[in-house]
Amino acid sequence: MFERPRGGGRAIVVELDFGNGERDERLAEARALVTSAGAAVVGEIGGRRARPDPALYAGKGKVDEIAKLREAADADVVVFDHTLSGVQQRNLEKALDCRVVDRVSLILDIFALRARSAEGRLQVELAQLKHMSTRLAGGWTHLERQTGGIGLRGPGETQLETDRRLIGNRVKLVKDRIARVHNGRQVQSRTRKRNAVRTAALVGYTNAGKSTLFNKLTGGHVRAADQLFATLDTTLRKLYLPDAQPLVVSDTVGFIRDLPHDLVAAFRATLGEAADADLLLQVVDASAATRDAQDDAVDKVLAEIGAADVPRLRVYNKVDLAGVAPGVERDACGTITTVRLSALTGAGCADLRVALGERFARTALAESADSARDDVRAIS
């Protein structure tokens, strides 16, 4: 079986339409993912199907078309912007005579490439191990079916069980280490709450400009780049605002549509910063054509990590590209609910500071303390 690439190579991107629409936007995102993984896109191919083919996902005719394009473009990997089963991947690799990578594996590869902290690497490894374990059984079926013959009596099952045990042991070890990290974060969170420190977490679709905005707000130096998943490791910085409560802002990993469930589960310790926050700053790329679809993907992940009910302030970024004026929108009570800005140029960033200052005004802290004292007197 061909090994998955960690980066580099010449890739053909396959994007099939099953009636979901937005094919061009999905194809553009797939190209960006492949580029982020370090490969060069040398060809693209699409098509429409009512449903995936059980054996080849794309169907024999389309696979023949992909094979011809791969040979003509001298590509060494074919990337399907879809989730393939282990059987489909192996059948495609045999038919195309090259490596085949699906969307899940591609995202996992990018995460493995970008993870810098020990915590980030552990979380990526856990997701990779879980993904690998789902494909183990199929990978050894050619041996499991053998019931006789010299050297073929039982080794398939033995090897399969050995691999399962090894992966299971490693998964347990990694989970234990991540649990210790999670416990440490919980201690830090409780300490911040005891010290009356409020928290705001930047969340949003990948490449929406969260890290650029984080740096602009806090004076931090988080790596910001025009690419998908430039940031994987959560960073926290204090933000000083006049007449406001102590505030810590966190920059988190970006979300994407069809984010692998195992990856979300593995990064739960990191994403817990969003679930425990007092406010979510939902950063939206105002220039994105698929803005609504991106918002849906963000909502889905937030619900999965238990952050759906955390108060939000919408931040429309990249207004310079969208041709929209910076500014704010308030609700009927006068509360700022939306800020339009450009983190790159700085236009509108002062409005975000004002919004945060209003949300976490010191008067609100005093009122909360007075209310707590009243509760204590009422009980006594």
Secondary structure, 3 states (H helix, E strand, C coil): CCCCCCCCCEEEEEEEECCCCCHHHHHHHHHHHHHHCCCEEEEEEEEECCCCECCCECCHHHHHHHHHHHHHHCCCEEEECCCCCHHHHHHHHHHHCCEEECHHHHHHHHHHHHCCCHHHHHHHHHHHHHHHHHHHHHHCHHHHCCCCCCCCCCHHHHHHHHHHHHHHHHHHHHHHHHHHHHHHHHHHHHHHHHCCCEEEEEEEECCCCHHHHHHHHHCCCCCCCCCCCCCCCCEEEEECCCCECCEEEEECCCECCCCCHHHHHHCHHHHHHHHCCCEEEEEEECCCCCHHHHHHHHHHHHHHCCCCCCCEEEEEECHHHHCCCCEEEECCCCCEEEEECCCCCCCCHHHHHHHHHHHCEHHHHHHHHHHHHHHHHHHC
